[in-house]
Amino acid sequence: MSEESARSAMVAYGARLWQRGLVSGTSGNVSVKLDGGDLLVTPSGRSLGTLGVDDIVRVGGDGTPRDAARRPTSELPLHLAAYRVRADVRCVVHTHPTFCVVWSVRGRSFPQETVGARETLGPVAWTPYRANGSQELAEACAEAFAKNFDVVLMERHGLSAISEDLERAFDLTDQAEDAARVAYFASLSWSTE
């Protein structure tokens, strides 16, 4: 994928994440790995729902911005760690979907009771709380990604999905939120029986 195409795709998927309610405010971030090792990442402090192609920040493989005036997402360590441990990964989508976060606040992952969750989502890793943007969080997620998990739920934080393309990472994120929503409402009905 060319840089121009990757920037356009990131803007389009940022808007889709926003429209589906998988991010709110200025939460969430997306990255794409370019041929040659550089990354395109969403900027710090910006809504994914309103990005333009020129807002995307290009960084080197070590995370150094190619333009020192640009500020990449504060979750850049998580993105760098994912690419470091999984050569097959070309994109990272990190979000704060409401029902996934509800389960993470409860101290565990959501049950995967739906057909979509069992057949499409696959296993979801769980990581205990680490400060957002920290190297500790990045390493906890990298450990799960290295074990071939493509989705990680982070306690009191959110969800990260990795893939070879943005469509798959978006689908994993959307499917995780759907499974978490169904599990939440199912747990309410069970508690009244």
WONORRA-V425006 format. One record per helix or strand. SS is the DSSP state (H for helix, E for strand). FROM is the first residue (numbers start at 1). TO is the last residue. If there is no record, write none. Layout:
# WONORRA-V425006
SS|FROM|TO ; SS|FROM|TO
This chain:
# WONORRA-V425006
H|3|19 ; E|29|33 ; E|39|41 ; E|43|43 ; H|48|50 ; H|53|55 ; E|57|59 ; E|65|65 ; E|72|72 ; H|76|85 ; E|91|95 ; H|98|105 ; H|115|121 ; E|125|127 ; H|135|146 ; E|151|154 ; E|158|163 ; H|166|191
